[in-house]
Amino acid sequence: MRDLRQRYELKDRGQTAIEYLGILAVVAAIILVLLTTDFGTAISNAITDQIEKVTGGAE
């Protein structure tokens, strides 16, 4: 049992640089889509509308 645990611990020791690069690529793609399409504007407007509802409107 001890040998199995030691092999597992040596094999998986955290994320690799490739995994971090993949996460960064996905985040960059999402940001690019939000900045270059009307979808980002629609989200911003929806958030602003909801904040105004909560706070009682624009001042």
Z-matrix of the N, CA and C atoms (Angstrom, degrees):
N
C 1 1.458
C 2 1.528 1 110.29
N 3 1.292 2 116.62 1 -38.73
C 4 1.454 3 120.92 2 -178.22
C 5 1.533 4 111.67 3 -65.15
N 6 1.338 5 116.62 4 -39.74
C 7 1.461 6 120.51 5 179.63
C 8 1.527 7 111.27 6 -64.09
N 9 1.318 8 117.09 7 -39.43
C 10 1.460 9 121.24 8 179.36
C 11 1.527 10 110.45 9 -62.99
N 12 1.307 11 116.71 10 -43.98
C 13 1.460 12 120.81 11 179.39
C 14 1.528 13 110.83 12 -65.05
N 15 1.308 14 117.85 13 -40.74
C 16 1.462 15 120.85 14 179.69
C 17 1.526 16 110.98 15 -65.37
N 18 1.328 17 117.40 16 -39.98
C 19 1.464 18 119.93 17 178.06
C 20 1.520 19 110.89 18 -64.22
N 21 1.310 20 116.90 19 -40.98
C 22 1.468 21 120.57 20 179.78
C 23 1.513 22 110.69 21 -65.42
N 24 1.313 23 117.53 22 -43.02
C 25 1.461 24 121.38 23 -178.70
C 26 1.524 25 111.48 24 -65.56
N 27 1.307 26 118.00 25 -35.52
C 28 1.452 27 120.99 26 179.07
C 29 1.525 28 111.66 27 -74.88
N 30 1.316 29 116.61 28 -30.56
C 31 1.456 30 121.19 29 -176.22
C 32 1.527 31 111.85 30 -74.48
N 33 1.315 32 118.04 31 -47.11
C 34 1.460 33 122.08 32 -177.37
C 35 1.516 34 109.99 33 -111.03
N 36 1.297 35 115.39 34 109.61
C 37 1.456 36 119.67 35 -179.00
C 38 1.510 37 112.46 36 -125.28
N 39 1.313 38 119.02 37 26.15
C 40 1.448 39 120.55 38 178.62
C 41 1.517 40 112.40 39 118.82
N 42 1.315 41 114.61 40 -176.51
C 43 1.450 42 120.70 41 -177.32
C 44 1.524 43 110.57 42 -75.11
N 45 1.314 44 113.98 43 147.61
C 46 1.453 45 119.48 44 175.79
C 47 1.520 46 109.38 45 -95.52
N 48 1.308 47 115.48 46 169.76
C 49 1.461 48 120.55 47 179.27
C 50 1.523 49 110.94 48 -61.16
N 51 1.321 50 117.68 49 -34.29
C 52 1.465 51 121.22 50 179.61
C 53 1.528 52 110.36 51 -64.35
N 54 1.317 53 117.36 52 -40.53
C 55 1.465 54 120.43 53 178.48
C 56 1.522 55 111.02 54 -65.11
N 57 1.313 56 117.85 55 -42.68
C 58 1.462 57 120.74 56 176.75
C 59 1.525 58 110.95 57 -63.68
N 60 1.323 59 117.57 58 -40.03
C 61 1.456 60 121.36 59 178.09
C 62 1.523 61 110.64 60 -62.95
N 63 1.331 62 117.59 61 -38.58
C 64 1.457 63 121.00 62 177.09
C 65 1.521 64 111.94 63 -63.16
N 66 1.312 65 116.73 64 -42.98
C 67 1.468 66 120.93 65 178.47
C 68 1.522 67 110.12 66 -63.36
N 69 1.321 68 117.35 67 -44.36
C 70 1.461 69 120.69 68 178.75
C 71 1.528 70 111.55 69 -62.56
N 72 1.330 71 117.12 70 -37.88
C 73 1.465 72 120.26 71 178.77
C 74 1.526 73 111.14 72 -64.79
N 75 1.327 74 117.11 73 -41.23
C 76 1.468 75 120.63 74 178.95
C 77 1.528 76 110.47 75 -65.31
N 78 1.316 77 117.57 76 -44.99
C 79 1.462 78 121.35 77 179.46
C 80 1.528 79 110.08 78 -62.77
N 81 1.321 80 117.29 79 -42.97
C 82 1.466 81 120.63 80 179.01
C 83 1.529 82 110.62 81 -62.97
N 84 1.322 83 117.48 82 -40.17
C 85 1.461 84 120.82 83 179.07
C 86 1.524 85 111.34 84 -64.47
N 87 1.319 86 117.24 85 -41.46
C 88 1.467 87 121.09 86 178.63
C 89 1.526 88 110.21 87 -63.50
N 90 1.325 89 116.99 88 -45.90
C 91 1.464 90 120.64 89 179.55
C 92 1.523 91 110.61 90 -62.73
N 93 1.323 92 117.51 91 -41.76
C 94 1.461 93 121.18 92 178.95
C 95 1.524 94 111.54 93 -61.61
N 96 1.322 95 116.97 94 -42.50
C 97 1.468 96 120.55 95 178.62
C 98 1.520 97 110.45 96 -64.51
N 99 1.316 98 117.27 97 -43.50
C 100 1.464 99 120.27 98 -178.81
C 101 1.524 100 112.24 99 -66.15
N 102 1.319 101 117.59 100 -33.26
C 103 1.457 102 120.72 101 -178.22
C 104 1.532 103 113.33 102 -81.64
N 105 1.319 104 117.10 103 -26.84
C 106 1.461 105 119.64 104 -172.59
C 107 1.526 106 114.00 105 -105.39
N 108 1.307 107 118.40 106 2.11
C 109 1.458 108 120.34 107 179.50
C 110 1.525 109 109.98 108 -126.07
N 111 1.308 110 115.11 109 170.04
C 112 1.465 111 120.33 110 175.91
C 113 1.520 112 111.80 111 -73.78
N 114 1.313 113 116.78 112 -12.23
C 115 1.453 114 120.85 113 -179.44
C 116 1.529 115 110.64 114 -62.78
N 117 1.323 116 117.07 115 -40.97
C 118 1.465 117 120.93 116 177.82
C 119 1.513 118 111.69 117 -63.21
N 120 1.319 119 116.84 118 -39.86
C 121 1.457 120 121.61 119 177.90
C 122 1.522 121 110.62 120 -66.27
N 123 1.324 122 116.45 121 -40.86
C 124 1.465 123 120.42 122 179.36
C 125 1.528 124 110.76 123 -62.88
N 126 1.319 125 117.18 124 -41.32
C 127 1.467 126 120.71 125 178.24
C 128 1.525 127 110.00 126 -64.22
N 129 1.333 128 116.42 127 -44.85
C 130 1.463 129 120.66 128 179.86
C 131 1.529 130 111.12 129 -60.83
N 132 1.319 131 116.61 130 -43.75
C 133 1.464 132 120.37 131 179.43
C 134 1.525 133 111.71 132 -65.26
N 135 1.324 134 116.79 133 -39.75
C 136 1.462 135 120.25 134 179.45
C 137 1.526 136 110.93 135 -64.68
N 138 1.320 137 116.88 136 -41.68
C 139 1.468 138 120.59 137 178.30
C 140 1.527 139 110.03 138 -64.45
N 141 1.320 140 116.36 139 -44.39
C 142 1.459 141 120.32 140 179.35
C 143 1.524 142 111.08 141 -61.01
N 144 1.327 143 116.92 142 -43.21
C 145 1.467 144 120.83 143 178.37
C 146 1.529 145 111.81 144 -60.04
N 147 1.325 146 116.29 145 -42.87
C 148 1.461 147 119.63 146 -179.58
C 149 1.528 148 111.27 147 -67.93
N 150 1.313 149 117.12 148 -37.33
C 151 1.476 150 119.98 149 177.58
C 152 1.518 151 109.80 150 -64.76
N 153 1.329 152 116.74 151 -40.46
C 154 1.462 153 119.36 152 179.21
C 155 1.524 154 111.64 153 -65.62
N 156 1.335 155 116.76 154 -34.68
C 157 1.468 156 119.92 155 176.81
C 158 1.529 157 110.94 156 -63.94
N 159 1.323 158 116.00 157 -40.92
C 160 1.463 159 120.92 158 -178.03
C 161 1.525 160 110.96 159 -71.37
N 162 1.328 161 116.65 160 -40.21
C 163 1.463 162 119.86 161 -175.31
C 164 1.518 163 112.92 162 -88.96
N 165 1.306 164 118.52 163 -4.87
C 166 1.450 165 120.32 164 177.79
C 167 1.510 166 114.31 165 95.91
N 168 1.308 167 118.55 166 15.74
C 169 1.445 168 121.26 167 176.17
C 170 1.501 169 113.40 168 105.30
N 171 1.321 170 114.90 169 168.12
C 172 1.463 171 121.38 170 -179.69
C 173 1.523 172 109.85 171 -73.33
N 174 1.301 173 116.03 172 142.66
C 175 1.458 174 120.28 173 179.75
C 176 1.491 175 111.14 174 -107.60
